[in-house]
Amino acid sequence: MTERQMIQEILNTVDITYDFENADDDSKEYTLLIKRQNNDRRDLDEVNQEIKNYFKDADFSYDETVRPKDTDADIKVDIAR
């Protein structure tokens, strides 16, 4: 499994929509834009914590901005391995 596939599997497990804003496969650094799906009633902090736990378990660093002002995403995440 490639690193990108692992990231996608984690995000699909949490059942959110996402886009890669930046993806540098060589340096293994990624910026993700995450949005809850329309019918998702979970609190945004709960969703963030769930995503964070999965990435920490997979040995990724995790630096998030909840409700970033520079994009329409719910959470902007910088991860690296």
KARA-V708021 format. One record per residue. N is the residue number from 1. SS is DSSP state (H for helix, E for strand, C for the rest). PSI is psi in radians with two decimals (none if undefined). NEAR is the number of other C-alpha atoms within 8 Angstrom. Layout:
n=<N/N>
ss=<SS/SS>
psi=<PSI/PSI>
near=<NEAR/NEAR>
//
This chain:
n=<1/2/3/4/5/6/7/8/9/10/11/12/13/14/15/16/17/18/19/20/21/22/23/24/25/26/27/28/29/30/31/32/33/34/35/36/37/38/39/40/41/42/43/44/45/46/47/48/49/50/51/52/53/54/55/56/57/58/59/60/61/62/63/64/65/66/67/68/69/70/71/72/73/74/75/76/77/78/79/80/81>
ss=<C/C/H/H/H/H/H/H/H/H/H/H/H/H/C/C/E/E/E/E/E/E/E/E/C/C/C/C/E/E/E/E/E/E/E/C/C/C/C/C/C/C/C/H/H/H/H/H/H/H/H/H/H/H/H/H/H/C/C/C/E/E/E/E/E/E/C/C/C/C/C/C/C/C/E/E/E/E/E/E/C>
psi=<2.27/2.88/-0.74/-0.70/-0.67/-0.76/-0.80/-0.68/-0.73/-0.84/-0.62/-0.54/-0.67/-0.24/1.00/2.95/2.65/2.78/2.58/2.00/-0.81/2.44/1.95/1.62/-0.50/-0.80/-0.03/0.74/2.40/2.54/2.20/2.45/2.06/2.37/2.48/2.62/2.76/-0.64/0.14/2.03/0.00/2.56/2.48/-0.65/-0.62/-0.77/-0.81/-0.79/-0.69/-0.80/-0.78/-0.76/-0.75/-0.77/-0.67/-0.73/-0.52/0.21/0.68/2.54/2.80/1.93/1.91/2.71/2.02/2.33/1.00/2.52/-0.34/0.07/2.92/0.19/2.73/-0.66/2.36/2.21/2.29/2.16/2.70/2.75/none>
near=<4/5/7/7/8/9/8/8/8/11/12/9/6/9/8/10/10/9/7/9/8/7/9/8/8/5/5/10/12/13/12/13/13/13/10/10/8/4/4/6/4/6/6/8/6/8/10/10/8/9/11/9/8/9/12/10/7/6/7/10/10/11/7/8/8/8/9/11/5/4/5/7/10/12/13/14/12/12/12/9/7>
//
